[in-house]
Amino acid sequence: MTLFSLSAAADALEDHLDHERKMILSGQIDGLLRASGEKQRLLKRLPSASESDEVIQRLRRKAERNQELLLAAARGIKSAARRVDSLRTSSGSLRTYGRDGATADLTNARGGVNRHA
């Protein structure tokens, strides 16, 4: 009976983790928040002492995979926020690239017209 309940609980949790992965990859963060309660419920259904370490290891790998995806998404969001913030605070600065590939800030460049003959 324990093996059956482990299998049913593990299968349900594995399906949930796969669905969670799809939500992460598609950017459905609000869906992740709603699904967190279900994941907690499924985790509680797993027996504390299992005869099948292979099943538990597979579930652990999937959970760790999802955690890595969430961390990568968080880094991407933070990077985008920093970029938006830098665009807001740049107040019209203009950066360009020279022939050597180095960046140059043209904000403080002397204005006017070049009148060479």
N, C-alpha and C positions, 0 to 999 in steps of 0.2 A: 504494500500500500504506500509505503514511503517513497519508493521509486516512482510510482505513478504520480503522486502529488508533486514530487520534484520535477518530473518531466513536464507535467502540465504547467506548473508555475514557471519553470525555466523557458518553456516554449512561449508562454504569454509574455514574459519579460523580454525574450529575444525579439519577438515581433515588435514590442514597444520600442526597444532600442533601435531597431531598423527604421521604424517610423520616425523616431526622434532624429536620426541621422538625415533622413529626407527633409524634415522640417528645417534643420540647421542649414543644409545645403541650399534650400530654396529661400532662406531668409525669413521664415515664419516664426520669429522670436515670440510673438504673442501666443502662438500655438504651443510652444515649449513651456511657457508659464502655466497654461491650462493643463498640460499633460503631466506636470511634475507630481501632482497628487496621485495620479494613476500609477506612476512609476514607484512611488513610495509604497502604495498598496501592494503592488506586485513583489517588491523586494521583501515585504513582511511575509508573503506567502512562501518564500523559499525556506526550506528547513535550515536550521542553524548548523547542524552536522550533516554533511552530505557524503554519500558513498561515491558520488561521481564528481571527482575533481575536474575531469575534462569538461563537463558542462559548466561548472562554475568558472573555470579559466576562460572558456569561450565567452561567457557573459561579461567577465571582467575586461577582456580585450575589447569587446564592443563598447562597453561603458567608457573605457580609456580613450578609444578612438573618438567617441562623441565629445569627450572632454577636450581633447586636442583640437577638434574642429571648433568648439565654442571659444577656446582661448585664441585661436587664429582669427575668428570672427571679431572678437573683442579688440585684438590688436589692429585689425583693419578699420574698425569703427573709430578707434582712438586716432589712428593715422589720418583718417578722413576729417575728423574734427579738428586736428591740428592744422591741416591744410586749409580748411575753411576759415579757421581763426587767422591764419597768416594772410589769407587773401583779404579778410576784413580789415586787418590792421596795417596792411601795406600802404594804404592811402594813396593809391595811384602810382606806386613806384614801378619802374620799368626795368626788367632785367633782360639782358640779351647775351649772346655768346659770340666770342671772337673767333678768328680763324684757328687759333690754337685750342679751342674748346673751353677756354676759361670763361666764367660768367663775369659780366660787368653790370654794375648798377647805374642806370642812366638817369636816375632821379635827380642827382645833384650835378648833372652835366650843365655846362654853361649854355644858356639859351642864345638865340640870335641866329642870324643868317651868315653863312660863310661867304665872304665876298672876294674870293681870289679870282684873279683874271686869268 
